[in-house]
Amino acid sequence: MSRKRTKNSQVEKIRRHLASGQSITQAEASEPPFNCWRLAAVIHVLRNEPFNMPILTRLIGSSGYGEYYLDRQSACYLDPLA
């Protein structure tokens, strides 16, 4: 499988996960089914065109780790079929 195809697959899996109303951390993203070691890069793609998703970051304690989630006020991005 090509690198570009894998990247697009990761973007789509994480997009669907966030659109279903769930949050995600790097620890979760590195496990199956995502297998994504650069979650921040995927979030960057989703925050910009063509997706323009309003993804927010919440820091977890003083660890410096972030949890990404979709802004609930942007209900148009929540996908019941995701």
C-alpha positions as CSV (number, residue, x, y, z in Angstrom):
1,M,0.0,0.0,0.0
2,S,1.4,3.4,-0.9
3,R,2.2,6.0,1.7
4,K,-0.3,8.5,0.3
5,R,-3.1,5.9,0.3
6,T,-2.3,5.0,4.0
7,K,-2.3,8.7,4.9
8,N,-5.7,9.3,3.3
9,S,-7.1,6.2,5.0
10,Q,-5.9,7.5,8.4
11,V,-7.4,10.9,7.7
12,E,-10.8,9.3,6.8
13,K,-10.8,7.0,9.8
14,I,-10.0,9.8,12.2
15,R,-12.5,12.1,10.5
16,R,-15.3,9.5,10.9
17,H,-14.3,8.9,14.5
18,L,-14.5,12.7,15.4
19,A,-17.7,13.1,13.3
20,S,-19.3,10.4,15.4
21,G,-18.9,12.7,18.5
22,Q,-15.9,10.9,20.0
23,S,-12.6,12.4,21.0
24,I,-9.1,11.0,20.3
25,T,-5.6,11.1,21.8
26,Q,-2.3,10.1,20.3
27,A,-2.3,7.0,22.4
28,E,-5.6,5.9,21.0
29,A,-4.6,6.9,17.4
30,S,-1.5,4.7,17.5
31,E,-3.6,1.6,18.1
32,P,-5.7,-0.3,15.6
33,P,-7.9,0.6,13.7
34,F,-6.1,3.9,13.2
35,N,-2.4,3.0,13.3
36,C,-1.5,6.6,13.2
37,W,1.7,7.8,14.8
38,R,1.4,11.5,13.7
39,L,-2.1,12.4,14.9
40,A,-1.2,16.1,15.0
41,A,-0.5,16.0,11.3
42,V,-3.8,14.4,10.5
43,I,-5.6,16.9,12.7
44,H,-3.9,19.7,10.8
45,V,-5.2,18.3,7.5
46,L,-8.7,18.0,8.9
47,R,-8.7,21.6,10.3
48,N,-7.7,23.0,6.8
49,E,-9.2,22.7,3.4
50,P,-11.0,20.8,2.1
51,F,-12.4,19.6,5.4
52,N,-12.3,22.8,7.6
53,M,-13.5,20.8,10.6
54,P,-13.7,22.8,13.9
55,I,-11.5,20.5,15.9
56,L,-10.6,21.7,19.4
57,T,-7.8,20.6,21.7
58,R,-8.0,19.9,25.4
59,L,-4.8,19.4,27.4
60,I,-4.9,16.4,29.7
61,G,-3.6,17.3,33.1
62,S,-0.1,18.6,33.3
63,S,1.3,15.9,31.0
64,G,1.2,18.1,27.9
65,Y,-0.8,15.5,25.9
66,G,-3.8,16.7,24.0
67,E,-7.2,15.2,23.3
68,Y,-8.8,16.3,20.1
69,Y,-12.6,16.6,19.7
70,L,-15.1,18.2,17.4
71,D,-16.8,21.5,18.5
72,R,-20.3,20.4,19.5
73,Q,-21.7,23.7,18.4
74,S,-20.8,22.8,14.9
75,A,-23.5,20.1,14.6
76,C,-23.3,20.0,10.8
77,Y,-20.0,18.1,11.2
78,L,-21.5,15.4,13.4
79,D,-22.3,12.5,11.2
80,P,-24.8,9.9,12.6
81,L,-23.5,7.4,10.0
82,A,-19.8,7.9,10.8
